[in-house]
Amino acid sequence: YTKWDQVLDRSNAPFYRWFPGGTVNTCYDALDRHVDQNGHGSRVALIYDSPVTGIIRHFTYLELKREVSLCAGALSDLGVQKGDRVLIYMPMVPETVIAMLASARIGAVHSVVFGGFAAPELATRIDDAKPKVIVAGSCGIEPGRIVEYKPLLDAAIDQAGHKPEKCLILQREECSADLVLNRDIDWDDAIASANPHEGVPIASTDPLYILYTSGTTGVPKGIVRDSAGHMVALKWTMTHTYDTGPGEVYWAASDVGWVVGHSYIVYGPLLQGCSSVIYEGKPVGTPDAGAFWR
């Protein structure tokens, strides 16, 4: 990783470029830096709390780094390289965070689509982002019902003009999906055969992710976030807006499919060295409106 030539390039305003000339990797700064440089590998990085399944899991920074490194290796095995897009269609589970960070680790650009979006909306985003690989869960769990994601994904791919080369499918215990021969790969199988992948240096101005607007006023628009400027802005807000420091627990009651989830479930807290909560529940019904406060 290399230092930038200047902090801000204003030469093509209003299209500013932050830290041009530098090379970075957001996954490295979110995980490896805490483990390798700061000695905080045993600190809890991610708390998965799922009232719909009754599961609570904790991942230390070292454990999360290992999981992400293997997922990055699996994506690389599927042909994903720097600059390729990886579309993620997943519920609120740790593997969603892992897939996002793994994409960043190999220099790919992730595009997370809110889990359970209907097939036509998903197809629109597939055609625009043109992902090489799609990572999807077999299902999501809502209060009192299971939403099968895989049939929606299959229908979206049928409708889309662009066809992904491979789909990496997380099979959840609550719902097992049928896999398409020669296209779909089981998550567990891919991880089991993968080797850990180190972070790939990319330009400070290279994109980290594409996140689409809702499309309520027309065709969804892909918002592109860069790498270095994005990291600096989020880390600044963790300190100066939310007054949350390293080692403290941070919970954003959002979904990773939205920008708040990107910023304050995944990247902001981890860049700051916090313990971030990913909550697979709702404001009401899981089991009641008091769950958030408890």
Helices and strands as residue ranges (DSSP letters): E 8-9, E 17-18, E 23-24, H 26-27, I 28-37, E 44-50, E 55-60, H 61-77, E 85-89, H 94-105, E 109-112, H 119-129, E 133-137, E 139-142, E 145-148, H 150-159, E 166-170, E 184-186, H 187-192, E 202-203, E 207-212, E 222-226, H 228-240, E 249-251, H 259-261, I 262-267, H 268-272, E 275-279
